Amino acid sequence: MDWKLYDLDGEFIQEVNCQFDACDFAVFNGATSVKIDFEKQEAYILSKEEN
């Protein structure tokens, strides 16, 4: 697993295989906006659905 996914607070959520998995898992966690850093192979949830 090369990529890492982080939540709104910058806390590590999980490792994922690729940028596509990072986006998918972010959406599963309620993300409405995600920042992808290709150089660092990291994804950050920037905003979530309001319940």
Helices and strands as residue ranges (DSSP letters): E 3-6, E 12-16, H 19-28, E 31-37, E 42-48
